[in-house]
Every structure is written in structure tokens, then in C-alpha cells.
Amino acid sequence: MKRKTIGDTVALADLSNIKGLPVQVPQPGKLVHLQFRRFAGCPICNLHLQSFFKNSSALQENGIHEVVVFHASKERMLENVVDVPFDLIADPTRKLYRDFGVESSWKAILNFKMMRGALKGVRKFGMKKPESLEAELGLPADFLIDENGKIIALKYGVHADDQWSLEELIQHAKREPVSA
């Protein structure tokens, strides 16, 4: 499992979201924020996605299209993921995770900062059991991909609640011009 680096080029063909609609990565005239989350029903993930959903106008203003990958089946995602207006991708076999070098580790759940986010998420959304221990131990990752498929920024999380905030994503996007 080799991690991606800034400057790598990616093109994901044959992707479809959990509603069966095709998803393009890269996208003409837009940046794609490809985020890898843990499992459907993860309270930290749902809390994080809600922060993006509530500010989706800021994403649009900055030419960012959200594509969110979960280590879960399509059925589990439809049951558990809080309704968001983004392309949600089911990856129960972790193929995309392996392709991007996104790992699982006990460090995912052994962090004080993660505990605060988890408790806040559980209070708001409840807790759903993951489909596997590997999903529960999943680490998040963020990739910002330009319209030509080049990775222009990335982050591999070191614990379950270690991902870009909306503000961090927008700062990365502002450094990269996007054609209209």
C-alpha cells in the first residue's frame, strides 16, 4: 500500500455514488475534495460531514466538489450516513483505500482529541457498530485534486478525528486557481 504524494495524478473511472449515479474524478473546471472516512454510522465522520454540509455554499464558491468514501457497503451507508448533498462512495473491500495508501491502525481510537469528537458525535447522532474491526480502526485521509487529476494537497490522518476542517480545505483551494 503506497501513499500518494503531492503532484501524483489520479483518474478514477467507473465510480458511482450510493444512489447509482456516476462520479467523475477529476472534474472539469472544479477541484475535487476526495475524503476517506471510517465507516457508515461513525459519529466522528457524521459530525465532520455535517460541518461541510452546513457550509456547502462556501464549497461551491471555491469550486470544490465533495466526494466521500466510506469503508462500508452501499446498503449500510443508505441506512446510517446522515443525509448529505455530496457524492458518497461505498468501498466495502477497501480497494480505493489501498489505491490511495489509506490505512487502519489502533492509533485511530487511542487519542484524547479523538475521544472529544467521538463523544460529541455520539450525543448528536448515536453510535452505530461498524461492519468490521478494520473499519473501526480506519484512519481518515483528505486529497485535493485539480481538474487535471493532479493531487495539489493531501493529509493522512493519524487518529480518527484528524482530518481537514472546512477552513483548512478552503485555504488549500485558494492556493490553486480553478477555471470557471
Beta strands, then each sheet from edge to edge (+ up, - down):
strand 1: 12-16
strand 2: 22-25
strand 3: 31-36
strand 4: 64-70
strand 5: 87-90
strand 6: 141-145
strand 7: 151-156
sheet 1: 1+ 2-
sheet 2: 5+ 4+ 3+ 6- 7+
end
